[in-house]
Amino acid sequence: NGRLATRINEDKPNHLLWNNRGTWWCHFTIHRSDFTSERVRVSLKTREIERARERRDELLRDFCA
């Protein structure tokens, strides 16, 4: 459990995404109550940017739920 350390920016649709040799990844940081943090990097397993955005949004919804 922790707090997601990111802001959703509607002006930057590819926020938190990066392309690594054709595959899209999502990365963000979680801050925990014990003052530690964890970087999370997840392959979105797609080469399509639209699908990557959808998967990123699903992933962030799961973390915030």
Helices and strands as residue ranges (DSSP letters): E 3-4, E 17-20, E 23-31, E 37-43, H 49-64
